[in-house]
Amino acid sequence: MRKFWKKITAVLAVTAFASGLVGCAKSTEPLAPEIDAFGYDIPVPGTEGELKIYESAGGTRIGRCEQTTDDDFTAYTAALADAGFTAYDTNEIDGNRFASFYKDDIAVYVSRYANTRTLRVIAEPKGELPPLEDPCEETCDTLLTGMKGETVVAAEGMGYIVRLADGSFAIIDGGMGDPDHVDSDKLMGILNAQKPENADKPVIAAWIFTHLHGDHIGVFNCFSLDHHDDVVIERFYFNFPKEEETAASDSPYMLDDSIYRYTQFKKNLADFYPDVPVVKPHSGGRFAVRNATFEVLYAYDDLYPKTILNGGMNECSMLFKMTAEGQTVLWTGDFAFNATDLVLSEYADALRADMLQLAHHGMNGTVELYKAVNPTYTLLPVWEGGLADMLKKEQNRWLVNSENMKQMIATCCGTWTIRLPYDPVAGAFERIPADGTVYPAYPALLGE
């Protein structure tokens, strides 16, 4: 195979993407339009497969080659090094290879998937690089809390809080929020109750957002308005679609001026956290938050040329695995079906986890995905009154009948806290939740 490398120096011409979205939206398969070049001074992979380039949010460009070899990955990463790029991290998951590089104000993320033989090259403006190590003094138990929302705005929401070994926190989403900001105060109360006694303010070491929907970012918006001075936030993590796609998707309302929307989210970042770094995660990337580590298995850029116009906003839900105190949790957000098919074609053992957060409040997910995860515990962010219907769905029935699954914990039954590593006391509460199920809460933890 003939190898060649060349530099791209021409700046990408501006395309009329908004009008393209309108046309695509009428199609049964509205694939993202191709663009001519990366628009960054980086090597171009020389492979037998055709290189196709797409544009995502924030100046992110995604190059995709099919029918590649492992040697193509090795050659391209060597070409980046020869071009003066510094390697930041390398990773291998289920035979898939990942590497990240930076040079001046450019970051490049390279991935190659063994089963699908797909090579991806992502180039974007260099932002905050995720910390690969984050040592801390371990003075506290590691806790996981699921917060029941009190909202009347929507029938669903998702918010989880991880209390780390030094007493700081990692938050996954947050929930919808409510007109009276009750959920905002509720989150603040959890943080104050679980922070070390000698801490002046709770420290949120990482606030991670799975995707751009109001029932996942709404509490953050209310919390920012109410309590931005009451906490210290160290980093945000998210990978959201561009607004042109959002406007033409199933969720254009995320751009209105409601307190639960992306418009308020952006305003909060600018007004209250202008100096807090934002990390844009990509697949294969890793980051450490105190004694917890995170590994990204799917981010929105992987889906291209499909976008949120194909399967809705939930297609941009990030899939990532958290490891803390020897246990793993697979966080899915509202993981949708195109993304599910993709990761099932790309991963095998990597999807296995001790705990699984059920996708889209129990509405998404598939039997095939959940078989691959084969969890011992499941976390169900379901709304009050929705539990019985969720347990009837095929993928959730498979979990209920799985010999490996010991317990399903649903936030509709109440806010709960468990200690990690988690090993429930037999009979402490139902294996399958029902109305009236009582869950453990901090500081009176299960079994104490």
C-alpha positions in Angstrom: 0.0 0.0 0.0 1.4 3.4 -1.0 1.8 5.7 1.9 1.9 9.4 1.6 1.8 12.4 3.9 1.1 16.0 3.2 0.5 19.1 5.1 -2.8 21.0 5.1 -2.3 24.7 5.2 -5.4 26.0 3.5 -8.1 27.3 5.7 -11.5 25.5 5.3 -13.9 27.5 3.3 -17.1 28.6 5.1 -20.0 26.4 4.1 -23.7 27.2 4.2 -24.3 24.5 6.7 -27.6 25.8 8.1 -29.3 25.5 4.8 -27.8 22.1 4.3 -29.4 21.0 7.6 -32.8 22.1 6.4 -32.4 19.9 3.3 -31.0 17.0 5.2 -33.9 17.1 7.7 -36.3 16.1 5.0 -34.3 13.0 4.1 -34.8 9.6 5.7 -31.0 9.5 6.2 -29.7 13.1 6.7 -26.0 12.5 6.8 -23.7 15.4 7.7 -22.1 17.1 4.7 -18.5 16.4 3.9 -16.0 19.3 4.0 -12.8 19.6 1.9 -10.1 19.7 4.5 -9.3 19.6 8.2 -8.5 23.3 8.2 -5.6 22.7 10.6 -1.9 22.3 9.8 -1.8 18.5 10.4 -0.7 15.5 8.4 -3.4 13.8 6.4 -3.6 10.0 6.8 -2.5 8.1 3.7 -4.6 4.9 3.5 -6.2 2.9 0.8 -9.6 3.9 2.1 -11.1 7.2 1.1 -10.7 10.0 3.7 -14.0 11.8 4.5 -14.0 14.9 6.7 -16.9 16.4 8.7 -17.3 19.4 11.0 -18.6 19.1 14.6 -19.0 21.8 17.2 -16.4 24.3 18.3 -14.1 23.9 15.3 -13.8 20.1 15.7 -13.1 18.3 12.4 -13.5 14.6 12.1 -11.6 12.6 9.5 -12.8 9.1 8.9 -11.2 6.3 6.9 -12.6 2.8 6.3 -10.8 -0.5 5.6 -7.6 0.6 7.5 -4.9 -1.5 9.1 -3.2 -1.3 12.4 -0.1 -0.1 10.5 -2.1 2.9 9.3 -2.6 3.9 12.9 1.1 3.5 13.7 2.2 5.4 10.6 -0.2 8.3 11.3 0.8 8.7 14.9 4.5 8.6 13.8 3.7 11.3 11.2 2.2 13.5 13.9 5.4 13.1 16.0 7.5 13.9 12.9 5.4 17.0 12.4 6.3 18.3 15.9 3.3 17.1 17.8 3.7 16.0 21.4 2.0 12.8 22.5 -0.2 13.3 25.5 -1.8 9.9 26.1 -2.1 6.5 24.4 -4.6 3.8 25.2 -5.8 0.5 24.0 -9.3 -0.9 24.6 -10.4 -4.3 23.3 -7.7 -4.1 20.6 -8.8 -0.6 19.6 -6.0 1.9 19.7 -6.2 5.6 20.8 -3.7 8.4 21.0 -3.8 12.2 21.6 -1.4 14.8 20.6 -1.0 18.6 20.8 1.1 21.3 19.2 0.7 25.0 19.9 -3.0 25.6 19.8 -4.0 22.4 18.0 -5.1 19.1 19.6 -5.4 15.8 17.6 -7.1 12.6 18.7 -6.5 9.4 16.7 -8.4 6.2 17.0 -8.5 2.9 15.1 -11.1 0.2 15.8 -9.9 -3.3 15.2 -13.3 -4.9 14.4 -14.7 -2.2 12.1 -11.3 -1.2 10.7 -12.3 2.4 11.0 -9.6 5.1 11.6 -10.7 8.5 13.0 -8.6 11.6 13.2 -10.2 14.5 15.2 -8.5 17.9 15.1 -9.7 20.9 17.1 -8.5 24.0 18.9 -6.5 22.8 21.9 -8.5 23.2 25.1 -8.0 21.9 28.6 -6.3 18.5 28.5 -7.8 16.0 30.9 -5.7 15.2 34.0 -4.3 11.6 33.7 -3.5 11.5 37.4 -5.1 13.4 40.3 -3.5 12.1 43.6 -5.2 13.1 46.8 -5.1 12.4 50.5 -7.7 9.7 51.1 -9.6 10.8 54.2 -13.2 9.9 53.4 -15.3 7.0 52.2 -16.3 7.0 48.6 -20.0 7.4 48.2 -22.5 7.3 45.3 -25.8 9.2 45.6 -28.7 9.2 43.3 -30.8 12.3 43.7 -34.6 12.1 43.3 -35.8 15.2 41.5 -38.7 17.2 42.8 -39.5 18.9 39.5 -43.0 19.4 38.1 -41.5 20.7 34.8 -40.8 17.3 33.3 -41.5 13.7 34.2 -37.8 12.6 34.2 -34.3 13.7 35.1 -30.9 12.3 36.1 -28.5 13.4 38.7 -25.8 11.4 40.5 -23.2 12.6 43.0 -19.9 10.8 43.7 -18.2 11.8 47.0 -14.5 11.1 46.4 -11.9 9.9 48.8 -10.7 13.4 49.8 -14.3 14.7 50.3 -14.5 16.5 47.0 -17.2 15.5 44.4 -17.8 14.4 40.8 -21.4 15.2 39.6 -23.0 13.3 36.7 -25.6 15.6 35.0 -27.9 16.9 37.8 -31.5 16.7 36.7 -34.2 18.9 35.4 -34.6 21.5 38.1 -37.9 23.1 39.1 -39.6 26.5 39.1 -38.9 27.0 42.8 -35.3 25.8 42.6 -36.0 23.1 45.2 -33.7 20.7 43.4 -30.9 23.3 43.4 -31.2 23.6 47.1 -31.5 19.8 47.5 -28.2 19.3 45.6 -26.5 21.9 47.8 -27.8 20.1 50.8 -26.3 16.8 49.7 -22.9 18.5 49.1 -22.9 20.2 52.5 -24.0 17.0 54.3 -21.2 14.9 52.6 -18.3 17.4 52.5 -15.6 17.1 55.2 -16.5 19.0 58.4 -13.4 21.2 58.1 -14.1 22.2 54.5 -15.2 25.8 54.0 -17.1 25.0 50.7 -17.8 21.8 48.8 -15.3 21.2 46.0 -16.8 19.9 42.8 -13.7 18.4 41.2 -15.6 17.4 38.0 -19.1 18.2 36.7 -19.7 15.8 33.9 -22.6 16.2 31.5 -23.7 13.2 29.4 -25.6 15.2 26.8 -27.6 18.4 26.0 -31.1 18.0 27.3 -32.9 20.0 30.0 -33.6 17.1 32.3 -29.8 16.6 32.5 -28.5 20.2 32.6 -31.4 22.0 34.2 -30.4 21.5 37.8 -26.9 22.9 36.9 -28.6 26.0 35.5 -30.6 26.6 38.7 -27.7 25.7 40.9 -25.5 28.1 39.2 -27.9 31.0 39.7 -28.5 30.0 43.3 -25.2 28.6 44.6 -22.3 29.5 42.3 -20.6 31.3 45.2 -21.2 28.4 47.6 -19.0 25.9 45.9 -15.6 25.6 44.1 -15.8 23.9 40.7 -12.5 22.7 39.2 -13.5 21.3 35.7 -16.4 20.8 33.4 -16.6 17.8 31.0 -18.9 17.7 28.0 -19.0 17.2 24.2 -22.2 18.8 22.8 -23.4 19.2 19.2 -23.3 22.5 17.3 -26.3 24.8 17.5 -27.1 24.5 13.8 -27.7 20.8 14.3 -29.6 21.4 17.5 -31.9 23.9 15.7 -32.8 21.3 13.1 -33.0 18.3 15.4 -35.8 16.9 17.6 -34.8 19.3 20.4 -34.7 22.9 18.9 -36.3 24.1 22.2 -32.9 23.7 23.8 -32.0 27.0 22.2 -34.9 29.0 23.7 -34.5 31.3 26.7 -35.9 29.0 29.4 -33.9 28.4 32.5 -33.5 24.7 31.7 -31.9 25.2 28.3 -28.5 25.4 26.6 -28.9 29.1 26.2 -28.8 29.5 30.0 -26.1 26.8 30.3 -23.8 28.9 28.1 -24.6 32.1 30.0 -23.9 30.4 33.3 -20.5 29.3 32.1 -19.6 32.8 30.9 -21.0 34.7 33.9 -20.1 32.5 36.9 -17.3 30.2 35.8 -15.2 32.1 33.2 -12.0 30.7 34.6 -13.1 27.1 35.1 -11.5 24.8 32.4 -13.8 22.9 30.1 -12.6 19.4 28.8 -14.1 18.1 25.6 -13.9 14.3 25.9 -13.2 12.0 23.0 -13.3 8.2 22.7 -10.4 6.4 24.2 -9.6 9.3 26.4 -9.0 8.9 30.1 -9.1 11.3 33.0 -8.6 11.0 36.7 -10.7 12.7 39.4 -9.1 12.1 42.7 -9.4 8.3 43.4 -11.8 7.8 40.5 -10.8 7.2 36.9 -12.9 7.6 33.8 -12.6 6.1 30.3 -14.6 7.4 27.4 -16.1 4.7 25.1 -18.2 6.9 22.9 -18.5 10.6 22.3 -20.6 12.5 19.7 -17.8 12.9 17.1 -17.8 9.1 16.7 -21.2 9.1 15.1 -20.4 11.2 12.1 -21.5 11.2 9.3 -24.7 10.4 11.2 -25.7 13.2 13.7 -28.5 14.0 16.1 -30.6 14.6 13.0 -30.7 10.8 12.5 -31.7 9.6 16.0 -32.3 12.7 18.0 -30.4 14.6 20.7 -29.9 11.5 22.7 -27.4 10.3 20.1 -24.9 12.7 21.6 -25.0 11.0 25.0 -21.5 10.3 26.1 -20.8 6.7 27.1 -18.1 6.3 29.8 -16.9 4.0 32.5 -16.0 5.1 36.0 -13.7 3.0 38.2 -13.7 3.8 41.9 -12.7 1.6 44.9 -12.3 -1.4 42.6 -15.8 -1.2 41.1 -16.9 0.0 37.7 -20.0 2.0 36.7 -21.0 2.4 33.0 -22.7 5.7 32.6 -25.0 5.9 29.5 -27.0 9.1 29.9 -29.8 8.8 27.4 -27.7 6.6 25.1 -29.6 6.1 21.8 -29.9 3.4 19.2 -27.5 4.5 16.4 -24.8 5.0 19.1 -25.7 1.7 20.6 -25.2 -0.2 17.3 -21.9 1.6 16.8 -20.4 0.7 20.2 -21.6 -2.9 19.9 -19.6 -3.2 16.7 -16.5 -1.6 18.2 -16.2 -3.1 21.7 -16.6 -6.4 23.6 -15.2 -6.9 27.1 -14.8 -3.1 27.6 -18.6 -2.8 28.0 -18.6 -5.1 31.0 -19.3 -3.2 34.3 -20.3 -3.9 37.9 -23.0 -1.2 37.8 -25.0 0.0 34.8 -27.0 3.3 34.6 -30.0 2.3 32.4 -30.1 4.4 29.2 -32.7 7.1 28.9 -34.4 6.5 32.2 -35.0 2.9 31.2 -36.5 3.7 27.8 -33.4 3.1 25.6 -30.8 0.4 25.8 -31.1 -3.0 24.1 -30.8 -6.6 25.2 -27.6 -7.0 23.3 -26.0 -4.0 25.0 -27.1 -5.0 28.4 -25.9 -8.6 27.8 -22.5 -7.1 27.0 -22.5 -5.1 30.2 -23.9 -7.9 32.3 -24.1 -5.8 35.5 -24.4 -6.9 39.1 -26.3 -3.6 40.0 -28.3 -1.3 37.9 -29.1 2.4 38.5 -32.5 3.5 37.1 -33.1 7.3 36.9 -36.8 6.9 36.4 -39.7 9.3 37.4 -42.4 8.6 39.9 -45.1 6.5 38.4 -42.9 5.3 35.5 -41.2 2.4 37.2 -43.8 -0.3 36.4 -43.8 0.6 32.7 -40.0 0.7 32.5 -39.7 -2.8 34.1 -41.9 -4.2 31.3 -39.5 -3.2 28.5 -37.7 -6.1 26.9 -34.2 -4.9 27.8 -35.1 -4.2 31.4 -36.9 -7.6 31.7 -33.7 -9.2 30.6 -31.9 -7.5 33.5 -34.6 -8.4 36.0 -34.2 -12.1 34.9 -30.4 -12.0 34.8 -28.8 -14.3 37.4 -25.9 -11.9 37.7 -28.0 -8.9 38.8 -28.4 -8.5 42.5 -30.2 -5.2 42.8 -31.8 -2.4 40.8 -31.9 1.1 42.5 -34.5 3.6 41.2 -34.4 7.2 42.1 -38.2 7.5 41.9 -38.3 5.7 45.3 -36.2 8.4 46.9 -32.8 9.9 47.1 -30.2 7.3 48.1 -26.6 6.9 49.1 -24.4 3.8 49.0 -20.7 3.3 49.9 -18.3 2.1 47.2 -17.3 -0.6 46.9 -20.9 -1.6 47.3 -22.0 -5.0 48.7 -25.6 -4.8 49.9 -26.8 -6.6 53.0 -29.1 -9.4 52.0 -32.8 -8.4 52.3 -32.0 -4.8 53.2 -34.3 -3.7 50.4 -35.9 -5.2 47.4 -33.8 -6.7 44.6 -36.4 -5.2 42.2 -37.8 -1.9 43.4 -41.4 -1.2 44.0 -43.5 1.6 45.4 -42.5 2.0 49.0 -39.0 0.7 48.6 -36.7 2.4 51.2 -33.2 3.2 50.2 -30.1 4.0 52.3 -29.2 7.6 52.9 -26.0 9.2 54.3 -24.9 9.1 57.0 -27.1 6.1 58.0 -25.8 3.9 55.3 -27.1 0.5 54.4 -26.1 -2.2 56.8 -25.0 0.1 59.6 
